[in-house]
């Protein structure tokens, strides 16, 4: 996969894209990163990329010329157009399913804005996706794009050490992940559940399914509206409903 980032502050990405899993992904040739300061495409001697909004109002608005020119320069030699993602609180909320969708692409371009907003023509004629991390506002799109890039790249082949890891992540199955334990089996009187020490893989899988459902039921019940449940989980879900105290 090729990932391009257009930002006014490319130095923000140096640590994130060259550490940990992102560094390993590049070493394994699963992904290549390129971060460009789109001031280079401003077309004026002062490298100005923003201007006052027509009709008045607070703040400055990013001009269309530099972003159009920057994106077009990245895709000139490609037969297939890249997925161009605008980071914006007005976009669709990002989730694991979107990460899995983007992980199938060959080329992603992230537009990281600042100031009051974007010229609307960027939304209407340049981008393919408009994405938000959630119902809050950040200073710019850089931090949000870093989070999305991390969530996408870790899904690529030969990136994580264990190929099963992303399959069982929270949200990948529609539910939150089950509790995890490691050695020692007894820490200050706090013991690992006996089933995990039993060696009975069928019972361990059954316990994990139940715990995954119970954790989702307690913390993110909204996910259960669309989660695909196993027959065992359906029985557990019915029991959890019956165990709930009457309000």
QUIJO-V602815 format. One record per run of one state. SS is the DSSP state (alpha for helix, beta for strand, coil for the rest). FROM is the first residue (numbers start at 1). LEN is the number of residues. Records with the same first field share a line. If there is no record, write none. Layout:
BEGIN
SS->FROM-LEN / FROM-LEN
END
This chain:
BEGIN
coil->1-1 / 8-2 / 18-2 / 28-4 / 42-8 / 53-7 / 63-1 / 75-8 / 94-2 / 103-4 / 112-5 / 119-1 / 126-3 / 133-9 / 154-12 / 169-17 / 188-2 / 192-2 / 198-3 / 220-1 / 226-5 / 244-4
beta->2-6 / 32-6 / 50-3 / 60-3 / 83-11 / 107-5 / 117-2 / 129-4 / 186-2 / 190-2
alpha->10-8 / 20-8 / 38-4 / 64-11 / 96-7 / 120-6 / 142-12 / 166-3 / 194-4 / 201-19 / 221-5 / 231-13
END
